[in-house]
Amino acid sequence: MNEHSMRFGDTEVARIGLGTNRLAKTRGGVELIKAAVAAGVQMIDTAHTYTGGQSEETIGDALSPIPGNYIVATKGGLGSGRPQALRDEIEMSLTRLRTDSIPLYYLHRVDPAIPLEESIAAIKEYLDRGKIRHIGLSNVDIDQIERARKVVSIAAVQNAYSLSLRKYDTVVDYCAAEEIVFVPYVPLRGADGAAVAEIASRHRATPQQIALAWLLRRSQAILPIPGTLSLQHLKENLAALSIELSDAEFEALR
């Protein structure tokens, strides 16, 4: 059975969010974010690098000030995990998002040239000052999560994961056991298989909805963030919350 919402810190959020890696600063982009919130999306995911900063700016234009029961998540450190580089990116994200406190900030990737602990400590400075409320990690394994947790509490992990991308199965299970939210990106990968199409037909659903329903069933820790620029697709994604796969269907896809 799918639970439609989950706890994130002290907030109850819907279990399907919105990825914005293609969001541009247009009137349509601002309207999409407003419509997403109106439709029930409570986690909106962006990054310092997305569309050259336009994604963050568009979300800032649409939502400022960010309501208390919404999680806007952004990321930094893709180019460099040096503490000063991260500080510069955090400051820029605060400005673009037009907020004095970012609900969730991820280290976008671990820089092999910089100790993970140093990168996390720089982000923790902003947590301690109230400029960031929760810290997450992206593109990490269990060992890296555990190293980061010795520096600060980790609220979320964002890795590539879907029906056909199963490298991080053990990370999903680790996050569930440790009460860390697992946020799969590219969650629709693998929705084009024959088994998916057959189950979708049975549920009068799209293959993409079945891929999302499988993720929701896979673990109570999972909160997918499918990216879209279409309000129709956004609403279809949210409708996946109501699809309940049988044990046999879940195993057929597993």
Secondary structure, DSSP 8 states (H G I E B T S, - for coil): ---SEEEETTEEEES--EE-TT--SSHHHHHHHHHHHHHT--EEE--TTGGGGHHHHHHHHHHSS--TT-EEEEEE-SS---HHHHHHHHHHHHHHTT-SSBSEEEE-S--TTS-HHHHHHHHHHHHHTTSBS-EEEES--HHHHHHHHTTS---EEEEE-SSS--TTHHHHHHHHHHT-EEEEESTTTTTTSHHHHHHHHHHT--HHHHHHHHHHHH-TTB----B-S-HHHHHHHHHGGG----HHHHHHH-
